[in-house]
Amino acid sequence: MKTKQKIYMIRKMLGWSQESLGERLGISQRHYGRIEKGETHIRLDRLETLCDELGITLPQLTGMEVEQLYDLIAEKQNKSNKS
């Protein structure tokens, strides 16, 4: 699965809109949408910030299968809900 698809699926899993994630990154919803569609390139520093917002590392995003990412994020969400 391509990185852009992973980003989309993780964002949806977290229940976030493109607009809210774009705001977290300091970009417009339109620009963020173009990133998810692969219509524009994302700078490395912004990609690292995106990973921080999603609660994962860049190596996890690029190296893990989406199912592994789901498990990782679900585990983090469960831990934060218990706190």
C-alpha positions as CSV (number, residue, x, y, z in Angstrom):
1,M,0.0,0.0,0.0
2,K,1.3,3.5,-0.9
3,T,2.1,6.0,1.8
4,K,-0.6,8.3,0.8
5,Q,-3.2,5.5,1.2
6,K,-1.8,4.7,4.6
7,I,-2.1,8.4,5.7
8,Y,-5.7,8.5,4.5
9,M,-6.6,5.3,6.3
10,I,-5.0,6.3,9.5
11,R,-6.7,9.7,9.4
12,K,-10.0,8.1,8.9
13,M,-9.4,5.6,11.7
14,L,-8.7,8.5,14.0
15,G,-11.9,10.2,12.9
16,W,-10.2,13.4,11.7
17,S,-11.2,15.5,8.7
18,Q,-8.7,16.7,6.1
19,E,-9.4,20.2,7.4
20,S,-8.5,19.4,11.0
21,L,-5.3,17.6,10.1
22,G,-4.4,20.3,7.6
23,E,-4.8,22.9,10.4
24,R,-2.5,20.8,12.7
25,L,0.1,20.9,9.9
26,G,-0.4,24.6,9.1
27,I,-1.8,24.0,5.6
28,S,-5.2,24.3,4.0
29,Q,-7.6,21.5,3.6
30,R,-7.2,21.7,-0.2
31,H,-3.4,21.4,0.1
32,Y,-3.7,18.5,2.5
33,G,-6.2,16.8,0.2
34,R,-3.7,17.1,-2.7
35,I,-1.1,15.3,-0.5
36,E,-3.5,12.4,0.2
37,K,-4.3,12.1,-3.5
38,G,-0.6,12.2,-4.4
39,E,-1.1,15.3,-6.5
40,T,1.7,17.1,-4.7
41,H,4.8,16.2,-2.9
42,I,5.1,16.7,0.8
43,R,8.3,18.1,2.3
44,L,10.2,15.8,4.7
45,D,9.8,18.1,7.6
46,R,6.0,18.3,7.1
47,L,5.9,14.5,6.7
48,E,7.6,14.1,10.0
49,T,5.1,16.6,11.6
50,L,2.3,14.6,10.0
51,C,3.6,11.4,11.6
52,D,3.9,13.1,14.9
53,E,0.3,14.2,14.7
54,L,-0.8,10.6,13.7
55,G,1.2,9.2,16.6
56,I,3.7,7.2,14.6
57,T,7.2,7.6,13.3
58,L,8.3,8.1,9.7
59,P,9.9,4.6,9.6
60,Q,6.7,3.1,10.9
61,L,4.6,4.9,8.2
62,T,6.8,3.8,5.4
63,G,7.8,0.4,6.6
64,M,4.7,-1.1,8.2
65,E,1.7,-2.6,6.5
66,V,-1.5,-0.8,7.2
67,E,-2.8,-3.6,9.5
68,Q,0.3,-3.2,11.7
69,L,-0.3,0.6,11.8
70,Y,-3.9,0.0,12.8
71,D,-2.8,-2.2,15.6
72,L,-0.2,0.3,16.8
73,I,-2.6,3.2,16.8
74,A,-5.4,1.2,18.4
75,E,-3.0,0.2,21.2
76,K,-2.0,3.8,21.7
77,Q,-5.6,5.0,21.8
78,N,-6.5,2.3,24.3
79,K,-3.6,3.4,26.6
80,S,-4.6,7.0,26.4
81,N,-8.3,6.2,27.1
82,K,-7.3,4.3,30.2
83,S,-5.2,7.2,31.5
